Amino acid sequence: MERYKMDRREFIKKLGLGGAAVGTAAVVGCKGGSQGEAGHSLQDVPKGQMTLRENHNSGDKVSILGYGCMRWPTKKGKDGKDEMDQERINELIDTALEYGVNYFDTSPVYCQGQSEHATGIALSRHPRESYYIATKMSNFSPDTQSKEGSIAMYENSLKELQTDYIDYMLLHSIGGSMEDYQKRFVDNGILDYLMAEREAGRVRNLGFSFHGQQSVFDAMMELHDTVHWDFVQIQMNYLDWFHANEMNSFNVDASYLYDELTKRNIPVVIMEPLLGGRLSKVNGSVLRMLKAKEPDRTAASWAFRYCGSYPNVLTALSGMTYMEHLVDNLHSFCPLKPLTDEERSYLEDEVANEILKYPTIPCTACQYCMPCPYGLDIPGIFAHYNKCINEGLMASSTQDPEYQKLRRAFLVGYDRSVPKLRQADHCIECCRCLEHCPQKIEIPTEMHKIDEYVEKLKQGLEL
């Protein structure tokens, strides 16, 4: 069966200027290697020490660090196009399993429809009982929303993942509206079908991932007595804990989501613990605040330990594209050293408020908006813009004493990180990206703003 493909594209591009250079991949990490960002070595990670959490619904002992399979490494194929780098994926999964990571989260639409296939190849080389597979009913496209189309997607997931059962099955991306939920999962009978599959043991745990409105989340909670959600996946980190709705009116504060799930004893799976890299590549003032507390801890380590410190969290997902991501995260979770109440409050209040002083675009680099039909590298454009905001490289006036330096840094970094034919000035506001963005970013509007800023810099006009 042909693999399902949505508008997704994994991107890895360099971003920045000189010593300030940072890759789009650096939104989630840096270049490959066996040493972590803080100089950690894999040999320093103790084996058999991964912190495990028990799922009370199934008795599964799940690693607190879960592997997000949306950002697998790629390489150039013989035709010059990106393809999965299966050798490196195998190495990453082998290492993760060796050090206790046992939860792998994928989807039929990740990596342009190739994630399940690559993940299945790598995992099938290990005993099936040594890992848990999470995948999704990603029936976004109308041609997959019939009962037959959705069942075909589910059966293809089993085939690609080389398994006869799914440990954790999710209804993918609930939250836009209850009408959308009804159309994708209820009217076509696919929710009833998956509940029957759970009863038969081919789906061991059934849940959903959530992006969206509180009214939709509340309605899904009201269904718990009928459906019995075995787990729910939410966006949670120390910035979203109190400020998700403040940053984006479409989103719900993680504190509300977590508390409502905990009240009902529903285990929580966390996505975006680093908020698309925003909490790992922090600006200098935030980094100094964190280093003042623990000089040897990376910013990412603080964010991951924060998520793991909440007792109802089953696992926190990380899209570990490179070995050093994995090494650093293993240091954080082998075993987990939970934050104190004082440390959690410090992150939720003081550190979060410092980050909010820098008005970045809330892109998490999920790449759901890609490929753009007009060739824009939407995540790459946002990554460069956000990086410059975080690092204080945005000129505010031509009268700024640092104007020429800042102007050059932004423009040269922009050209290096995003090819000219893929920059914001090529946006024609077709708006095809809008329906795919789980953060509900007004992408064409932001592209126009960035292009306007770039043109003023190029022409030396007042900002």
Residue pairs with C-beta under 8 A, 6 or more apart in sequence:
1 152
1 155
1 156
1 159
3 108
3 113
3 114
3 116
3 117
3 156
3 160
4 108
4 109
4 113
4 138
4 141
4 144
4 153
4 156
5 109
5 112
5 113
6 109
6 113
6 138
6 140
6 141
6 368
6 436
7 368
7 369
7 370
7 371
7 432
7 433
7 436
8 109
8 110
8 111
8 112
8 113
8 367
8 368
8 370
8 371
9 112
9 367
9 370
9 371
10 70
10 71
10 72
10 74
10 82
10 111
10 112
10 367
11 24
11 367
11 370
11 377
11 379
11 380
12 23
12 24
12 25
12 73
12 74
12 321
13 23
13 24
13 25
13 377
13 380
13 417
13 418
14 21
14 23
14 24
14 416
14 417
15 21
15 22
15 23
15 24
15 26
15 380
15 383
15 384
15 387
15 413
15 416
15 417
16 22
16 23
16 384
16 387
16 413
16 416
16 417
17 408
17 409
17 412
17 413
17 416
20 387
20 391
20 393
20 409
20 413
21 413
21 416
22 281
22 387
23 30
23 31
24 365
24 379
24 380
24 383
24 417
25 31
25 321
25 322
26 277
26 281
27 276
27 277
27 281
27 365
27 379
27 383
28 71
28 274
28 276
28 277
28 280
28 319
28 320
28 321
28 325
28 365
29 37
29 277
29 280
29 320
29 321
29 322
29 324
29 325
30 37
30 322
30 324
31 322
31 324
32 73
32 88
32 322
32 323
32 324
33 322
33 323
33 324
34 41
34 42
34 323
34 324
34 327
35 41
35 42
35 324
35 327
36 298
36 324
36 325
36 327
36 328
36 331
37 298
37 300
37 324
37 328
38 296
38 297
38 298
38 301
38 328
38 331
40 327
40 328
40 331
41 327
42 95
42 323
42 327
42 330
44 331
45 99
45 327
45 330
45 331
45 334
46 334
47 98
47 99
47 100
47 334
48 100
49 100
49 334
49 335
50 63
50 64
50 65
50 99
50 100
50 101
50 330
50 333
50 334
50 335
51 63
51 64
51 308
51 333
51 334
51 335
51 336
52 61
52 62
52 63
52 64
52 100
53 61
53 62
53 64
53 267
53 313
53 314
53 315
54 60
54 61
54 62
55 61
55 62
55 205
55 230
55 231
55 267
55 314
56 265
56 267
57 205
57 230
57 231
57 267
58 204
58 205
58 230
60 132
60 167
60 204
60 205
62 102
62 103
62 132
62 314
62 315
63 100
63 101
63 102
63 103
63 315
63 333
64 308
64 313
64 315
64 316
64 333
64 336
65 101
65 103
65 304
65 308
65 315
65 316
65 318
65 329
65 330
65 332
65 333
66 101
66 103
66 104
66 105
66 134
66 269
66 315
66 316
66 317
66 318
67 92
67 93
67 96
67 101
67 103
67 104
67 105
67 317
67 318
67 320
68 105
68 271
68 317
68 318
68 319
68 320
69 104
69 105
69 106
69 107
69 110
69 111
69 115
69 118
69 119
69 319
70 105
70 106
70 107
70 110
70 111
70 115
70 319
70 366
70 367
71 111
71 319
71 320
71 321
72 84
72 85
72 89
72 111
72 114
72 115
72 118
72 119
72 321
73 84
73 85
73 88
73 89
73 92
73 321
73 322
74 82
74 83
74 84
74 85
74 111
75 82
75 83
75 84
75 85
75 88
76 82
76 83
77 83
83 114
84 111
84 114
84 117
84 118
86 118
86 121
86 122
89 118
89 119
89 121
89 122
90 121
90 122
90 125
91 323
92 122
92 320
92 323
92 326
93 104
93 119
93 122
93 123
93 126
94 122
94 125
94 126
95 323
95 326
96 320
96 326
97 126
97 130
97 131
99 330
99 334
100 334
101 330
102 130
102 131
102 132
103 131
103 132
103 134
103 168
103 315
103 317
104 119
104 123
104 131
104 132
104 133
104 134
105 134
105 135
105 168
105 269
105 317
106 115
106 116
106 119
106 133
106 134
106 135
106 136
106 161
107 115
107 116
107 135
107 136
107 138
107 172
108 116
108 135
108 136
108 138
108 153
108 156
108 157
108 160
109 138
109 140
109 172
110 116
111 118
116 135
116 156
116 157
116 160
116 161
117 160
119 133
119 161
120 160
120 161
120 162
120 163
121 162
123 131
123 133
123 161
123 162
124 161
124 162
124 163
128 163
132 167
132 168
133 161
133 163
133 166
133 167
133 168
134 166
134 167
134 168
134 169
134 170
134 269
135 157
135 161
135 166
135 168
135 169
135 170
136 169
136 170
136 171
136 172
136 209
137 150
137 153
137 154
137 169
137 170
137 171
137 172
137 184
137 185
137 190
137 194
138 144
138 153
138 172
138 173
139 145
139 149
139 150
139 153
139 172
139 184
139 190
140 172
140 173
140 184
140 436
143 149
144 150
144 152
144 153
145 183
145 184
145 188
146 188
147 188
147 189
147 190
147 193
150 184
150 188
150 190
150 193
151 190
151 193
154 194
154 197
157 166
158 164
158 165
158 166
158 202
164 202
165 201
165 202
165 203
165 204
166 202
166 203
166 204
167 204
167 205
168 204
168 205
168 207
168 230
168 231
168 269
169 194
169 197
169 198
169 203
169 205
169 206
169 207
170 207
170 208
170 209
170 233
171 181
171 184
171 185
171 191
171 194
171 207
171 208
171 209
172 208
172 209
173 209
173 210
173 211
173 438
174 181
174 208
174 209
174 210
174 211
174 212
174 216
174 217
174 220
175 210
175 211
175 212
175 213
175 216
175 217
175 438
176 211
176 212
176 213
176 216
177 213
177 216
178 215
178 216
178 219
181 216
181 220
184 190
185 191
191 227
194 203
194 206
195 206
195 227
197 203
198 204
198 205
198 206
198 230
205 230
205 231
206 227
206 228
206 229
206 230
207 229
207 230
207 231
207 232
207 233
207 266
207 269
208 220
208 229
208 232
208 233
209 232
209 233
209 234
209 271
210 216
210 217
210 220
210 232
210 233
210 234
210 235
210 257
211 235
211 251
211 438
211 439
212 250
212 251
212 252
212 438
213 250
213 252
214 252
214 256
217 252
217 257
217 260
218 260
220 229
220 232
221 260
221 261
221 264
223 229
224 264
224 266
229 266
230 266
230 267
231 266
231 267
231 268
231 269
231 314
232 257
232 261
232 266
232 267
232 268
232 269
233 268
233 269
233 270
233 271
233 317
234 254
234 257
234 258
234 261
234 268
234 269
234 270
234 271
235 244
235 251
235 254
235 270
235 271
235 272
235 275
236 254
236 257
236 258
236 268
236 270
236 271
236 272
236 273
236 307
236 310
236 313
237 254
237 270
237 272
237 273
237 274
237 275
237 279
237 303
237 306
237 307
238 279
238 302
238 303
238 306
238 344
238 347
238 348
238 351
238 352
239 247
239 275
239 278
239 279
239 352
239 355
239 356
240 247
240 251
240 253
240 254
240 272
240 275
241 253
241 254
241 255
241 348
241 352
242 253
242 255
242 348
242 349
242 352
243 253
243 352
243 356
244 251
244 252
244 253
244 254
245 251
245 252
245 253
246 356
247 356
247 362
248 362
248 439
248 440
248 441
250 439
250 440
251 439
251 440
258 268
258 310
258 312
261 267
261 268
261 312
262 268
262 312
267 312
267 313
267 314
268 310
268 312
268 313
268 314
269 313
269 314
269 315
269 316
269 317
270 307
270 313
270 315
270 316
270 317
271 317
272 364
273 279
273 303
273 304
273 306
273 307
273 316
273 317
273 318
274 280
274 300
274 303
274 304
274 318
275 303
275 362
275 364
276 363
276 364
276 365
276 366
277 364
277 365
278 355
278 360
278 364
278 386
279 299
279 300
279 302
279 303
279 355
280 298
280 299
280 300
280 303
281 299
281 387
281 390
282 290
282 299
282 355
282 390
283 355
283 358
283 390
283 391
283 392
284 391
284 392
285 354
286 299
286 351
286 354
286 355
287 299
289 350
289 351
289 354
290 297
290 299
290 302
290 351
291 297
293 343
293 346
294 302
298 328
300 328
300 329
300 332
301 328
301 331
301 332
302 347
304 316
304 318
304 329
304 332
304 333
305 332
305 336
305 337
305 338
305 339
306 339
306 344
306 347
307 313
307 316
308 316
308 332
308 333
308 336
308 338
309 336
309 338
309 339
309 344
318 325
318 329
319 325
320 326
320 329
339 347
358 389
358 390
359 389
360 385
360 386
360 389
360 390
361 382
361 385
361 386
361 441
361 446
362 439
362 441
363 378
363 379
363 382
363 383
363 386
363 439
363 441
364 438
364 439
365 379
365 382
365 383
366 438
367 379
368 436
368 437
368 438
369 378
369 379
369 433
369 436
369 437
369 443
370 377
370 378
370 379
372 378
372 432
372 433
373 430
373 432
374 426
374 427
374 428
374 430
375 421
375 422
375 426
376 422
376 423
376 424
376 426
376 427
376 447
377 418
377 419
377 422
377 423
378 433
378 443
378 447
380 417
380 418
380 422
381 418
381 422
381 423
381 424
381 447
381 450
382 446
383 417
384 413
384 414
384 417
384 418
385 450
387 393
387 413
388 394
388 409
388 410
388 413
393 406
393 409
393 410
393 413
394 406
394 410
395 402
395 403
395 406
395 407
395 410
395 457
395 463
396 463
397 403
397 462
397 463
398 460
398 461
398 462
398 463
400 406
407 457
407 460
410 454
410 457
411 454
411 457
411 458
414 423
414 454
423 451
423 454
424 447
424 448
424 450
424 451
424 454
425 451
425 454
425 455
427 444
427 447
427 448
427 451
429 444
429 447
429 448
430 444
431 443
431 444
433 443
433 444
434 440
434 442
434 443
434 444
437 443
453 463
455 461
456 462
456 463
457 463
